[in-house]
Amino acid sequence: MKALIVAAATMAYSAVPQIAAAQTGSAQFCLQIPSGARCVYGTMADCERARGNSSGAQCISRADAHGATGLGEPTVPSPKVPTPSER
């Protein structure tokens, strides 16, 4: 029982740094890696240089890292196109 408690505490403690590192920095461009996003690059070129040949990393904008992709509802409704029966 004691070993189970120690194992659970160890797992919980090891998860804390990963949560804190999920998104770091406030620069315009981020290096997305499996453990999170590092937003510390001023230009996409700087991020790409830091990424190198790593296939597990991707450079993205800070807006994309925070989920603001612009894929929501449009602010201005699109004009209504008449159906064939309305013409």
Secondary structure as UniProt FT lines:
FT   HELIX           2..20
FT   STRAND          23..24
FT   STRAND          29..33
FT   TURN            34..35
FT   STRAND          36..41
FT   HELIX           44..51
FT   TURN            52..53
FT   TURN            55..56
FT   STRAND          58..61
FT   HELIX           62..65
FT   TURN            66..67
FT   HELIX           84..86
//
